[in-house]
């Protein structure tokens, strides 16, 4: 027998302390929490997603732009809409392992990503950083990747501060397309 449909939200008695908050469930994040797609070891052949991403189409892999030595890709688990990463094609773990040409292109792609995000979404500022090693918070420590997180005045509201929930207004495929259209040529 089907449950009776109501316009009132279902109350789940016994699953926590009742309060005035509604819950937004994000079960897709469980893949990240459980380490899905994390490499099984430090080598490039150990299931590194950053090594396998370039073999797919830009649309399927969420690649925004490709260079000779690095590529720009959207983060599957973004902190904000447009959160992207600059990743060297070569499997290296540490910034000091980059050669001079990779370092220059990583810096150039960082500037291009900022320009694309400003043009496409009017970003007011950015958090840019490299998490070196798992102790520093690198989710995939075996393959260097630089985060570029666009920020807007007032983008921290009650949702992430009180609700521990981030609301993203656009599908990743649509964001990738928008940023690729605004990516500046060298």
C-alpha positions as MATLAB code, in Angstrom:
seq = 'XXXXXXXXXXXXXXXXXXXXXXXXXXXXXXXXXXXXXXXXXXXXXXXXXXXXXXXXXXXXXXXXXXXXXXXXXXXXXXXXXXXXXXXXXXXXXXXXXXXXXXXXXXXXXXXXXXXXXXXXXXXXXXXXXXXXXXXXXXXXXXXXXXXXXXXXXXXXXXXXXXXXXXXXXXXXXXXXXXXXXXXXXX';
ca = [
       0.000    0.000    0.000;
       1.380    3.432   -0.938;
       1.928    5.974    1.789;
      -0.580    8.786    1.829;
       0.729   11.916    0.056;
       0.722   15.103    2.146;
       1.993   18.616    1.696;
       3.712   18.522    5.080;
       7.337   17.354    5.292;
       7.770   13.911    6.780;
       8.844   13.981   10.405;
      11.536   11.452   11.240;
      11.047   10.854   14.917;
      13.996    9.236   16.670;
      16.730   10.178   14.172;
      18.079   13.179   16.010;
      17.161   16.022   18.258;
      14.127   17.869   16.865;
      14.847   21.471   15.945;
      13.525   24.120   13.594;
      15.784   23.187   10.672;
      14.835   21.404    7.492;
      17.534   19.080    6.174;
      19.021   19.179    2.700;
      20.398   15.750    1.950;
      23.476   15.497   -0.284;
      24.047   11.757   -0.687;
      26.323   12.313   -3.698;
      28.972   13.601   -1.248;
      29.230   10.136    0.333;
      31.403    9.020   -2.612;
      33.927   11.727   -1.676;
      33.729   10.991    2.047;
      34.315    7.277    1.478;
      37.245    7.941   -0.827;
      35.717    6.787   -4.111;
      38.128    7.308   -7.026;
      41.083    7.904   -4.693;
      44.329    6.322   -5.863;
      45.309    3.017   -4.281;
      48.967    4.079   -4.149;
      51.393    6.885   -5.026;
      52.166    5.863   -8.624;
      50.472    7.126  -11.774;
      49.226    3.574  -12.458;
      47.605    3.271   -9.036;
      44.219    4.606  -10.112;
      45.045    8.311  -10.050;
      41.982   10.199  -11.335;
      44.124   13.169  -12.409;
      46.079   10.839  -14.710;
      42.930    9.278  -16.215;
      40.874   12.472  -16.659;
      42.755   13.712  -19.769;
      41.932   10.500  -21.690;
      38.219   11.411  -21.660;
      36.408   14.096  -23.625;
      36.374   17.573  -22.138;
      32.638   17.313  -21.513;
      32.820   13.925  -19.785;
      35.845   14.857  -17.690;
      34.778   18.467  -16.960;
      38.016   19.791  -18.465;
      37.760   23.514  -19.139;
      41.007   23.927  -21.101;
      44.141   21.948  -22.000;
      47.662   23.261  -22.286;
      50.888   21.507  -23.226;
      51.806   20.632  -19.628;
      48.711   21.328  -17.487;
      44.940   21.336  -17.756;
      42.090   23.145  -15.981;
      39.232   21.004  -14.664;
      36.188   21.573  -12.460;
      36.264   20.068   -8.995;
      33.696   17.238   -8.649;
      33.127   18.263   -5.020;
      33.218   22.080   -5.237;
      33.336   24.518   -2.343;
      31.669   27.124   -4.581;
      30.226   27.193   -8.082;
      33.109   27.406  -10.562;
      35.657   25.810   -8.192;
      38.312   24.526  -10.565;
      41.799   23.080  -10.384;
      44.947   23.409  -12.443;
      46.601   20.001  -12.789;
      49.881   18.991  -14.437;
      49.551   16.139  -16.935;
      52.687   14.591  -15.427;
      52.121   12.642  -12.215;
      54.023   14.637   -9.568;
      53.156   15.023   -5.905;
      55.002   18.138   -4.854;
      55.273   21.667   -6.215;
      59.061   21.402   -6.084;
      58.846   18.417   -8.475;
      57.536   20.615  -11.311;
      60.004   21.571  -14.000;
      60.319   25.226  -15.031;
      57.965   24.913  -18.027;
      55.270   23.232  -15.894;
      55.591   25.927  -13.233;
      55.189   28.693  -15.822;
      52.153   27.064  -17.462;
      50.520   26.353  -14.078;
      50.874   30.050  -13.203;
      49.564   31.105  -16.626;
      46.532   28.788  -16.350;
      45.821   30.166  -12.874;
      45.639   33.676  -14.357;
      43.430   32.440  -17.221;
      41.090   30.641  -14.817;
      40.702   33.815  -12.774;
      39.946   35.817  -15.936;
      37.411   33.224  -17.126;
      35.678   33.118  -13.742;
      35.475   36.914  -13.580;
      34.078   37.112  -17.125;
      31.636   34.213  -16.725;
      30.389   34.752  -13.187;
      31.573   38.128  -11.945;
      33.703   36.634   -9.164;
      34.790   39.308   -6.658;
      37.764   37.394   -5.270;
      39.479   34.006   -5.104;
      40.930   31.482   -2.725;
      43.902   29.898   -4.509;
      46.024   27.184   -3.013;
      47.966   23.962   -3.093;
      47.471   21.396   -0.340;
      50.808   19.566   -0.188;
      50.459   16.122    1.387;
      47.567   14.451    3.155;
      48.550   16.113    6.461;
      47.902   19.474    4.775;
      44.475   18.406    3.539;
      45.248   17.110    0.056;
      42.441   14.738   -0.902;
      44.662   13.229   -3.587;
      48.182   13.844   -2.312;
      49.925   11.770   -4.985;
      49.124   14.189   -7.838;
      49.641   17.931   -7.471;
      46.600   20.121   -8.145;
      46.021   23.808   -7.453;
      42.552   24.907   -6.330;
      40.946   28.109   -7.600;
      37.766   28.893   -5.670;
      35.784   31.942   -6.811;
      34.258   34.097   -4.089;
      31.582   36.789   -4.043;
      30.762   39.391   -1.433;
      28.155   37.866    0.849;
      28.587   34.315   -0.474;
      28.872   32.965    3.058;
      25.354   33.053    4.384;
      23.345   30.964    6.806;
      23.477   27.816    4.633;
      27.177   26.954    5.070;
      27.622   28.747    8.390;
      24.649   27.271   10.261;
      23.351   24.553    7.970;
      26.704   23.041    6.935;
      25.263   22.922    3.423;
      26.515   24.554    0.252;
      23.965   25.430   -2.407;
      25.366   25.338   -5.938;
      23.148   27.060   -8.497;
      24.355   25.292  -11.633;
      25.136   21.783  -12.888;
      28.846   21.056  -13.311;
      28.461   20.404  -17.055;
      26.855   23.821  -17.535;
      29.572   25.487  -15.455;
      32.296   23.750  -17.503;
      30.730   24.933  -20.763;
      30.403   28.516  -19.489;
      34.032   28.684  -18.310;
      35.364   27.051  -21.484;
      33.527   29.714  -23.535;
      35.189   32.473  -21.471;
      38.667   30.877  -21.316;
      41.201   33.425  -22.637;
      43.566   32.282  -25.367;
      47.294   32.611  -24.763;
];
